[in-house]
Amino acid sequence: MLTWAQMALFIPAAAAVAASPGANNLLAFRNGLRSGFRPAALALTGRFLAFTIMLGLVVAGLGVVLQSSQLLFETLRIVGATFMVCLGVWILWSTRRRRSHDDETVCGEVEDHQDDASHSVRLAMQEFVTAAANPKALLLFTAFLPPFVNTASNAAPGSAQLALLGALYIACEAVTALIWAASGRLLAMRGVKQRTLRRLDQASGGAFIALGGGLAASDYFRR
């Protein structure tokens, strides 16, 4: 069981980390803007599935393997960076393909998708892969959670505390991700011109390419 002191320290820190404008939050914002709040919220199940798997690996002690194996980490880092860059290129390509001659048209409705189930699955898969392919997210669980574990002799087992802290972090992630998705939807509801919408997509695609490039160029390996 976690103490009130642990939660008082952990929850604000977790909320600050979860709210940061990373790749997944940027994706939630775009999904809310383009597809509406409900599809964007449902797509978050992909992210939380990836985080739950990561948390299970950390609790099982496998997160240490990632920290100690440079080859494994570098492989995951390159795969994650490649996916982010490809997603950014796809967004930019889709924006160019949808270019409209009437840039002054105001768009306040979400995109129409003939197969809503298929579309929701695609969005969830994007969320899952964006989270799972980023080794920084697994290192976050490995490095961020342990300092909040109570090591007193009468405290609960460390694995149980890690599991509870991870669940609390995922809850914080859910709240902030929904806020990002809602922000995208609120912006769309205000009536966004096609030109503005296209520029937002271009900025989003460019941000994913930059994030992927930064991940490929950065050395996150903890020696």
CYANA upper distance limits for C-alpha pairs under 8 A (distance plus 0.5 A):
  1 MET  CA    155 ALA  CA      8.27
  1 MET  CA    156 ALA  CA      6.50
  1 MET  CA    160 ALA  CA      8.36
  1 MET  CA    161 GLN  CA      7.35
  1 MET  CA    164 LEU  CA      8.48
  2 LEU  CA      6 GLN  CA      6.79
  2 LEU  CA      7 MET  CA      7.43
  2 LEU  CA    156 ALA  CA      8.36
  2 LEU  CA    161 GLN  CA      7.18
  2 LEU  CA    164 LEU  CA      8.09
  3 THR  CA      7 MET  CA      6.98
  4 TRP  CA      8 ALA  CA      6.47
  5 ALA  CA      9 LEU  CA      6.85
  6 GLN  CA     10 PHE  CA      6.44
  6 GLN  CA    148 PHE  CA      6.95
  6 GLN  CA    149 VAL  CA      8.34
  6 GLN  CA    150 ASN  CA      8.27
  7 MET  CA     11 ILE  CA      6.11
  8 ALA  CA     12 PRO  CA      7.67
  9 LEU  CA     13 ALA  CA      7.27
  9 LEU  CA    148 PHE  CA      8.48
 10 PHE  CA     14 ALA  CA      6.44
 10 PHE  CA    148 PHE  CA      7.26
 10 PHE  CA    165 LEU  CA      8.45
 11 ILE  CA     15 ALA  CA      6.52
 11 ILE  CA    168 LEU  CA      7.87
 11 ILE  CA    169 TYR  CA      7.95
 11 ILE  CA    172 CYS  CA      8.03
 12 PRO  CA     16 ALA  CA      6.71
 13 ALA  CA     17 VAL  CA      6.83
 14 ALA  CA     18 ALA  CA      6.47
 14 ALA  CA    169 TYR  CA      6.16
 14 ALA  CA    172 CYS  CA      7.01
 14 ALA  CA    173 GLU  CA      8.48
 15 ALA  CA     19 ALA  CA      6.48
 15 ALA  CA    169 TYR  CA      8.03
 15 ALA  CA    172 CYS  CA      5.89
 15 ALA  CA    173 GLU  CA      7.54
 15 ALA  CA    176 THR  CA      7.89
 16 ALA  CA     20 SER  CA      7.07
 18 ALA  CA    169 TYR  CA      8.19
 18 ALA  CA    172 CYS  CA      6.96
 18 ALA  CA    173 GLU  CA      5.44
 18 ALA  CA    176 THR  CA      6.95
 18 ALA  CA    177 ALA  CA      8.38
 19 ALA  CA     25 ASN  CA      8.14
 19 ALA  CA    173 GLU  CA      7.68
 19 ALA  CA    176 THR  CA      5.87
 19 ALA  CA    177 ALA  CA      7.84
 20 SER  CA     25 ASN  CA      8.08
 21 PRO  CA     25 ASN  CA      6.20
 21 PRO  CA     26 LEU  CA      6.68
 22 GLY  CA     26 LEU  CA      6.62
 23 ALA  CA     27 LEU  CA      6.69
 23 ALA  CA    130 THR  CA      7.57
 23 ALA  CA    208 PHE  CA      7.20
 23 ALA  CA    211 LEU  CA      7.61
 24 ASN  CA     28 ALA  CA      6.70
 24 ASN  CA     47 ARG  CA      8.19
 24 ASN  CA    127 GLU  CA      6.92
 24 ASN  CA    130 THR  CA      6.92
 24 ASN  CA    131 ALA  CA      7.13
 25 ASN  CA     29 PHE  CA      6.68
 25 ASN  CA    177 ALA  CA      6.40
 25 ASN  CA    180 TRP  CA      6.74
 25 ASN  CA    181 ALA  CA      8.43
 26 LEU  CA     30 ARG  CA      6.79
 26 LEU  CA    180 TRP  CA      8.12
 26 LEU  CA    204 SER  CA      7.79
 27 LEU  CA     31 ASN  CA      6.58
 27 LEU  CA    127 GLU  CA      7.80
 28 ALA  CA     32 GLY  CA      6.63
 28 ALA  CA     40 ALA  CA      6.52
 28 ALA  CA     41 ALA  CA      8.37
 28 ALA  CA     44 LEU  CA      8.07
 28 ALA  CA    177 ALA  CA      7.00
 28 ALA  CA    178 LEU  CA      8.23
 28 ALA  CA    180 TRP  CA      6.55
 28 ALA  CA    181 ALA  CA      5.43
 28 ALA  CA    184 GLY  CA      8.44
 29 PHE  CA     33 LEU  CA      6.67
 29 PHE  CA    180 TRP  CA      5.46
 29 PHE  CA    181 ALA  CA      4.98
 29 PHE  CA    182 ALA  CA      7.90
 29 PHE  CA    183 SER  CA      7.11
 29 PHE  CA    184 GLY  CA      5.26
 29 PHE  CA    185 ARG  CA      8.32
 30 ARG  CA     34 ARG  CA      6.47
 30 ARG  CA    181 ALA  CA      7.86
 30 ARG  CA    184 GLY  CA      6.74
 30 ARG  CA    201 ASP  CA      8.19
 30 ARG  CA    204 SER  CA      7.98
 31 ASN  CA     35 SER  CA      5.80
 31 ASN  CA     36 GLY  CA      7.19
 31 ASN  CA     37 PHE  CA      8.16
 31 ASN  CA     39 PRO  CA      7.91
 31 ASN  CA     40 ALA  CA      5.57
 31 ASN  CA    123 LEU  CA      8.17
 31 ASN  CA    181 ALA  CA      7.21
 31 ASN  CA    184 GLY  CA      7.86
 32 GLY  CA     36 GLY  CA      5.02
 32 GLY  CA     37 PHE  CA      5.34
 32 GLY  CA     38 ARG  CA      8.39
 32 GLY  CA     39 PRO  CA      7.95
 32 GLY  CA     40 ALA  CA      5.68
 32 GLY  CA     41 ALA  CA      8.49
 32 GLY  CA    180 TRP  CA      8.29
 32 GLY  CA    181 ALA  CA      4.98
 32 GLY  CA    182 ALA  CA      6.69
 32 GLY  CA    183 SER  CA      7.79
 32 GLY  CA    184 GLY  CA      5.12
 32 GLY  CA    185 ARG  CA      5.20
 33 LEU  CA     37 PHE  CA      8.34
 33 LEU  CA    110 VAL  CA      7.84
 33 LEU  CA    181 ALA  CA      7.88
 33 LEU  CA    183 SER  CA      8.31
 33 LEU  CA    184 GLY  CA      4.60
 33 LEU  CA    185 ARG  CA      5.19
 33 LEU  CA    186 LEU  CA      8.20
 33 LEU  CA    187 LEU  CA      7.31
 33 LEU  CA    188 ALA  CA      6.02
 34 ARG  CA    110 VAL  CA      6.12
 34 ARG  CA    111 GLU  CA      6.53
 34 ARG  CA    184 GLY  CA      8.35
 34 ARG  CA    185 ARG  CA      8.22
 34 ARG  CA    188 ALA  CA      8.21
 35 SER  CA     39 PRO  CA      6.72
 35 SER  CA     40 ALA  CA      7.26
 35 SER  CA    110 VAL  CA      5.60
 35 SER  CA    111 GLU  CA      6.05
 35 SER  CA    112 ASP  CA      8.46
 36 GLY  CA     40 ALA  CA      6.78
 36 GLY  CA    110 VAL  CA      6.10
 36 GLY  CA    111 GLU  CA      8.47
 36 GLY  CA    184 GLY  CA      8.45
 36 GLY  CA    185 ARG  CA      6.06
 37 PHE  CA     41 ALA  CA      6.45
 37 PHE  CA    181 ALA  CA      6.48
 37 PHE  CA    182 ALA  CA      6.31
 37 PHE  CA    184 GLY  CA      8.40
 37 PHE  CA    185 ARG  CA      6.24
 38 ARG  CA     42 LEU  CA      6.64
 39 PRO  CA     43 ALA  CA      6.54
 39 PRO  CA    120 SER  CA      6.41
 39 PRO  CA    123 LEU  CA      8.34
 40 ALA  CA     44 LEU  CA      7.12
 40 ALA  CA    123 LEU  CA      7.96
 40 ALA  CA    181 ALA  CA      6.59
 41 ALA  CA     45 THR  CA      8.20
 41 ALA  CA    178 LEU  CA      6.85
 41 ALA  CA    181 ALA  CA      7.43
 42 LEU  CA    120 SER  CA      7.46
 42 LEU  CA    124 ALA  CA      7.64
 43 ALA  CA     47 ARG  CA      8.10
 43 ALA  CA    120 SER  CA      6.66
 43 ALA  CA    121 VAL  CA      7.69
 43 ALA  CA    123 LEU  CA      5.75
 43 ALA  CA    124 ALA  CA      4.40
 43 ALA  CA    125 MET  CA      8.14
 43 ALA  CA    127 GLU  CA      7.06
 44 LEU  CA     48 PHE  CA      6.85
 44 LEU  CA    124 ALA  CA      6.72
 44 LEU  CA    127 GLU  CA      6.92
 44 LEU  CA    174 ALA  CA      8.28
 44 LEU  CA    177 ALA  CA      8.20
 45 THR  CA     49 LEU  CA      6.50
 45 THR  CA    124 ALA  CA      6.85
 45 THR  CA    127 GLU  CA      8.45
 45 THR  CA    128 PHE  CA      8.38
 46 GLY  CA     50 ALA  CA      6.90
 46 GLY  CA    124 ALA  CA      5.01
 46 GLY  CA    125 MET  CA      6.38
 46 GLY  CA    126 GLN  CA      8.04
 46 GLY  CA    127 GLU  CA      5.70
 46 GLY  CA    128 PHE  CA      4.68
 46 GLY  CA    129 VAL  CA      8.41
 47 ARG  CA     51 PHE  CA      6.76
 47 ARG  CA    124 ALA  CA      7.78
 47 ARG  CA    127 GLU  CA      5.44
 47 ARG  CA    128 PHE  CA      5.04
 47 ARG  CA    129 VAL  CA      8.35
 47 ARG  CA    130 THR  CA      8.22
 47 ARG  CA    131 ALA  CA      6.32
 47 ARG  CA    132 ALA  CA      8.32
 48 PHE  CA     52 THR  CA      6.43
 48 PHE  CA    128 PHE  CA      8.10
 48 PHE  CA    170 ILE  CA      7.46
 48 PHE  CA    174 ALA  CA      8.46
 49 LEU  CA     53 ILE  CA      6.80
 49 LEU  CA    128 PHE  CA      7.44
 50 ALA  CA     54 MET  CA      6.77
 50 ALA  CA    128 PHE  CA      6.09
 50 ALA  CA    129 VAL  CA      8.30
 50 ALA  CA    131 ALA  CA      6.70
 50 ALA  CA    132 ALA  CA      5.88
 51 PHE  CA     55 LEU  CA      6.53
 51 PHE  CA    131 ALA  CA      7.75
 51 PHE  CA    132 ALA  CA      7.94
 51 PHE  CA    137 ALA  CA      8.47
 51 PHE  CA    138 LEU  CA      8.48
 51 PHE  CA    170 ILE  CA      7.82
 52 THR  CA     56 GLY  CA      6.68
 53 ILE  CA     57 LEU  CA      6.83
 54 MET  CA     58 VAL  CA      6.79
 54 MET  CA    132 ALA  CA      8.44
 54 MET  CA    138 LEU  CA      6.31
 54 MET  CA    141 PHE  CA      7.99
 55 LEU  CA     59 VAL  CA      6.63
 55 LEU  CA    138 LEU  CA      8.29
 55 LEU  CA    141 PHE  CA      7.11
 55 LEU  CA    163 ALA  CA      7.56
 55 LEU  CA    166 GLY  CA      6.78
 56 GLY  CA     60 ALA  CA      6.55
 56 GLY  CA    163 ALA  CA      8.26
 57 LEU  CA     61 GLY  CA      6.72
 57 LEU  CA     62 LEU  CA      5.58
 57 LEU  CA     63 GLY  CA      6.37
 58 VAL  CA     62 LEU  CA      6.05
 58 VAL  CA     63 GLY  CA      5.09
 58 VAL  CA     64 VAL  CA      8.01
 58 VAL  CA    138 LEU  CA      8.39
 58 VAL  CA    141 PHE  CA      7.33
 58 VAL  CA    142 THR  CA      6.61
 59 VAL  CA     63 GLY  CA      8.45
 59 VAL  CA    159 SER  CA      6.00
 59 VAL  CA    162 LEU  CA      6.82
 59 VAL  CA    163 ALA  CA      6.99
 60 ALA  CA    159 SER  CA      8.31
 61 GLY  CA     65 VAL  CA      8.16
 62 LEU  CA     66 LEU  CA      7.49
 63 GLY  CA     67 GLN  CA      7.10
 63 GLY  CA    138 LEU  CA      7.63
 63 GLY  CA    139 LEU  CA      7.80
 63 GLY  CA    142 THR  CA      6.39
 64 VAL  CA     68 SER  CA      6.69
 64 VAL  CA    142 THR  CA      7.87
 65 VAL  CA     69 SER  CA      6.42
 66 LEU  CA     70 GLN  CA      7.87
 66 LEU  CA     72 LEU  CA      6.93
 66 LEU  CA     73 PHE  CA      6.34
 67 GLN  CA     73 PHE  CA      7.80
 67 GLN  CA    139 LEU  CA      8.12
 67 GLN  CA    221 PHE  CA      7.42
 67 GLN  CA    222 ARG  CA      6.92
 67 GLN  CA    223 ARG  CA      8.37
 68 SER  CA    223 ARG  CA      8.40
 69 SER  CA     73 PHE  CA      6.78
 70 GLN  CA     74 GLU  CA      6.45
 70 GLN  CA    221 PHE  CA      7.34
 71 LEU  CA     75 THR  CA      6.61
 72 LEU  CA     76 LEU  CA      6.77
 73 PHE  CA     77 ARG  CA      6.51
 73 PHE  CA    135 PRO  CA      7.36
 73 PHE  CA    221 PHE  CA      7.61
 74 GLU  CA     78 ILE  CA      6.65
 75 THR  CA     79 VAL  CA      6.74
 76 LEU  CA     80 GLY  CA      6.50
 76 LEU  CA    133 ALA  CA      6.91
 76 LEU  CA    134 ASN  CA      7.46
 76 LEU  CA    135 PRO  CA      6.48
 77 ARG  CA     81 ALA  CA      6.55
 77 ARG  CA    133 ALA  CA      7.89
 77 ARG  CA    134 ASN  CA      6.85
 77 ARG  CA    135 PRO  CA      6.36
 77 ARG  CA    215 LEU  CA      7.29
 77 ARG  CA    216 ALA  CA      7.03
 78 ILE  CA     82 THR  CA      6.49
 78 ILE  CA    215 LEU  CA      8.28
 78 ILE  CA    216 ALA  CA      6.32
 79 VAL  CA     83 PHE  CA      6.75
 79 VAL  CA    133 ALA  CA      6.84
 79 VAL  CA    134 ASN  CA      8.50
 80 GLY  CA     84 MET  CA      6.81
 80 GLY  CA    130 THR  CA      7.73
 80 GLY  CA    132 ALA  CA      8.40
 80 GLY  CA    133 ALA  CA      4.68
 80 GLY  CA    134 ASN  CA      5.35
 80 GLY  CA    135 PRO  CA      7.82
 80 GLY  CA    212 GLY  CA      7.75
 80 GLY  CA    215 LEU  CA      8.30
 81 ALA  CA     85 VAL  CA      6.71
 81 ALA  CA    133 ALA  CA      8.38
 81 ALA  CA    134 ASN  CA      7.94
 81 ALA  CA    211 LEU  CA      8.08
 81 ALA  CA    212 GLY  CA      4.63
 81 ALA  CA    213 GLY  CA      6.87
 81 ALA  CA    214 GLY  CA      8.41
 81 ALA  CA    215 LEU  CA      6.07
 81 ALA  CA    216 ALA  CA      5.90
 82 THR  CA     86 CYS  CA      6.57
 82 THR  CA    212 GLY  CA      7.00
 82 THR  CA    216 ALA  CA      8.46
 83 PHE  CA     87 LEU  CA      6.53
 83 PHE  CA    129 VAL  CA      8.46
 83 PHE  CA    130 THR  CA      7.83
 83 PHE  CA    133 ALA  CA      7.97
 83 PHE  CA    212 GLY  CA      7.96
 84 MET  CA     88 GLY  CA      6.67
 84 MET  CA    130 THR  CA      7.46
 84 MET  CA    208 PHE  CA      6.05
 84 MET  CA    209 ILE  CA      6.70
 84 MET  CA    211 LEU  CA      7.50
 84 MET  CA    212 GLY  CA      5.35
 85 VAL  CA     89 VAL  CA      6.69
 85 VAL  CA    208 PHE  CA      6.48
 85 VAL  CA    209 ILE  CA      4.79
 85 VAL  CA    210 ALA  CA      8.03
 85 VAL  CA    211 LEU  CA      8.17
 85 VAL  CA    212 GLY  CA      5.58
 85 VAL  CA    213 GLY  CA      7.46
 86 CYS  CA     90 TRP  CA      6.57
 86 CYS  CA    209 ILE  CA      8.01
 87 LEU  CA     91 ILE  CA      6.71
 87 LEU  CA    205 GLY  CA      7.80
 87 LEU  CA    208 PHE  CA      7.37
 87 LEU  CA    209 ILE  CA      8.20
 88 GLY  CA     92 LEU  CA      6.77
 88 GLY  CA    204 SER  CA      7.74
 88 GLY  CA    205 GLY  CA      4.47
 88 GLY  CA    206 GLY  CA      6.58
 88 GLY  CA    207 ALA  CA      7.74
 88 GLY  CA    208 PHE  CA      5.28
 88 GLY  CA    209 ILE  CA      5.58
 89 VAL  CA     93 TRP  CA      6.54
 89 VAL  CA    205 GLY  CA      6.82
 89 VAL  CA    206 GLY  CA      8.38
 89 VAL  CA    209 ILE  CA      7.59
 90 TRP  CA     94 SER  CA      6.49
 90 TRP  CA    205 GLY  CA      8.11
 91 ILE  CA     95 THR  CA      6.61
 91 ILE  CA    201 ASP  CA      7.26
 91 ILE  CA    202 GLN  CA      7.82
 91 ILE  CA    204 SER  CA      8.12
 91 ILE  CA    205 GLY  CA      5.68
 92 LEU  CA     96 ARG  CA      6.79
 92 LEU  CA    201 ASP  CA      7.46
 92 LEU  CA    202 GLN  CA      6.15
 92 LEU  CA    205 GLY  CA      5.90
 92 LEU  CA    206 GLY  CA      8.10
 93 TRP  CA     97 ARG  CA      6.67
 94 SER  CA     98 ARG  CA      6.66
 95 THR  CA     99 ARG  CA      6.74
 95 THR  CA    198 ARG  CA      6.63
 95 THR  CA    201 ASP  CA      7.02
 95 THR  CA    202 GLN  CA      7.44
 99 ARG  CA    198 ARG  CA      8.06
100 SER  CA    194 GLN  CA      7.87
102 ASP  CA    194 GLN  CA      7.98
103 ASP  CA    193 LYS  CA      7.09
103 ASP  CA    194 GLN  CA      5.50
103 ASP  CA    195 ARG  CA      5.20
104 GLU  CA    193 LYS  CA      6.07
104 GLU  CA    194 GLN  CA      6.76
104 GLU  CA    195 ARG  CA      7.12
105 THR  CA    193 LYS  CA      5.90
105 THR  CA    194 GLN  CA      6.19
106 VAL  CA    191 GLY  CA      6.07
106 VAL  CA    192 VAL  CA      5.86
106 VAL  CA    193 LYS  CA      4.69
106 VAL  CA    194 GLN  CA      6.68
107 CYS  CA    188 ALA  CA      7.67
107 CYS  CA    191 GLY  CA      5.94
107 CYS  CA    192 VAL  CA      5.65
107 CYS  CA    193 LYS  CA      6.15
107 CYS  CA    194 GLN  CA      6.77
108 GLY  CA    188 ALA  CA      5.82
108 GLY  CA    189 MET  CA      5.43
108 GLY  CA    190 ARG  CA      7.05
108 GLY  CA    191 GLY  CA      4.89
108 GLY  CA    192 VAL  CA      6.65
109 GLU  CA    188 ALA  CA      7.55
109 GLU  CA    189 MET  CA      7.46
110 VAL  CA    188 ALA  CA      8.08
113 HIS  CA    119 HIS  CA      7.50
115 ASP  CA    119 HIS  CA      6.70
116 ASP  CA    120 SER  CA      6.55
117 ALA  CA    121 VAL  CA      6.75
118 SER  CA    122 ARG  CA      6.71
119 HIS  CA    123 LEU  CA      6.78
120 SER  CA    124 ALA  CA      6.64
121 VAL  CA    125 MET  CA      6.57
122 ARG  CA    126 GLN  CA      6.78
123 LEU  CA    127 GLU  CA      6.85
124 ALA  CA    128 PHE  CA      6.59
125 MET  CA    129 VAL  CA      6.54
126 GLN  CA    130 THR  CA      6.43
127 GLU  CA    131 ALA  CA      6.74
128 PHE  CA    132 ALA  CA      6.39
129 VAL  CA    133 ALA  CA      5.99
130 THR  CA    134 ASN  CA      7.03
131 ALA  CA    137 ALA  CA      7.30
132 ALA  CA    137 ALA  CA      8.12
134 ASN  CA    138 LEU  CA      7.97
135 PRO  CA    139 LEU  CA      6.79
136 LYS  CA    140 LEU  CA      6.55
136 LYS  CA    220 TYR  CA      7.75
137 ALA  CA    141 PHE  CA      7.25
138 LEU  CA    142 THR  CA      6.81
139 LEU  CA    143 ALA  CA      6.26
139 LEU  CA    144 PHE  CA      8.29
140 LEU  CA    144 PHE  CA      5.73
140 LEU  CA    145 LEU  CA      8.10
141 PHE  CA    145 LEU  CA      6.07
141 PHE  CA    166 GLY  CA      7.79
142 THR  CA    146 PRO  CA      7.42
143 ALA  CA    147 PRO  CA      8.13
144 PHE  CA    148 PHE  CA      8.40
145 LEU  CA    149 VAL  CA      7.60
145 LEU  CA    162 LEU  CA      7.01
145 LEU  CA    165 LEU  CA      7.13
145 LEU  CA    166 GLY  CA      7.61
146 PRO  CA    162 LEU  CA      7.46
149 VAL  CA    158 GLY  CA      7.04
149 VAL  CA    161 GLN  CA      6.69
149 VAL  CA    162 LEU  CA      7.39
150 ASN  CA    155 ALA  CA      6.71
150 ASN  CA    156 ALA  CA      8.31
150 ASN  CA    158 GLY  CA      8.08
150 ASN  CA    161 GLN  CA      8.32
151 THR  CA    155 ALA  CA      6.96
151 THR  CA    158 GLY  CA      7.99
156 ALA  CA    160 ALA  CA      7.21
156 ALA  CA    161 GLN  CA      7.08
157 PRO  CA    161 GLN  CA      6.91
158 GLY  CA    162 LEU  CA      6.58
159 SER  CA    163 ALA  CA      6.69
160 ALA  CA    164 LEU  CA      6.79
161 GLN  CA    165 LEU  CA      6.51
162 LEU  CA    166 GLY  CA      6.43
163 ALA  CA    167 ALA  CA      6.67
164 LEU  CA    168 LEU  CA      6.71
165 LEU  CA    169 TYR  CA      6.70
166 GLY  CA    170 ILE  CA      6.70
167 ALA  CA    171 ALA  CA      6.73
168 LEU  CA    172 CYS  CA      6.80
169 TYR  CA    173 GLU  CA      6.58
170 ILE  CA    174 ALA  CA      6.57
171 ALA  CA    175 VAL  CA      6.92
172 CYS  CA    176 THR  CA      6.80
173 GLU  CA    177 ALA  CA      6.34
174 ALA  CA    178 LEU  CA      6.61
175 VAL  CA    179 ILE  CA      6.89
176 THR  CA    180 TRP  CA      6.82
177 ALA  CA    181 ALA  CA      6.74
178 LEU  CA    182 ALA  CA      6.44
179 ILE  CA    183 SER  CA      6.50
180 TRP  CA    184 GLY  CA      6.96
181 ALA  CA    185 ARG  CA      6.90
182 ALA  CA    186 LEU  CA      6.51
183 SER  CA    187 LEU  CA      6.67
184 GLY  CA    188 ALA  CA      6.88
185 ARG  CA    189 MET  CA      6.69
186 LEU  CA    190 ARG  CA      6.90
187 LEU  CA    191 GLY  CA      7.74
187 LEU  CA    192 VAL  CA      7.65
188 ALA  CA    192 VAL  CA      6.18
192 VAL  CA    196 THR  CA      6.76
192 VAL  CA    197 LEU  CA      6.72
193 LYS  CA    197 LEU  CA      6.63
194 GLN  CA    198 ARG  CA      6.52
195 ARG  CA    199 ARG  CA      6.76
196 THR  CA    200 LEU  CA      6.63
197 LEU  CA    201 ASP  CA      6.76
198 ARG  CA    202 GLN  CA      6.66
199 ARG  CA    203 ALA  CA      6.58
200 LEU  CA    204 SER  CA      6.54
201 ASP  CA    205 GLY  CA      6.53
202 GLN  CA    206 GLY  CA      6.54
203 ALA  CA    207 ALA  CA      6.51
204 SER  CA    208 PHE  CA      6.84
205 GLY  CA    209 ILE  CA      6.87
206 GLY  CA    210 ALA  CA      6.62
207 ALA  CA    211 LEU  CA      6.49
208 PHE  CA    212 GLY  CA      6.50
209 ILE  CA    213 GLY  CA      6.46
210 ALA  CA    214 GLY  CA      6.42
211 LEU  CA    215 LEU  CA      6.59
212 GLY  CA    216 ALA  CA      6.67
213 GLY  CA    217 ALA  CA      6.62
214 GLY  CA    218 SER  CA      6.35
215 LEU  CA    219 ASP  CA      8.42
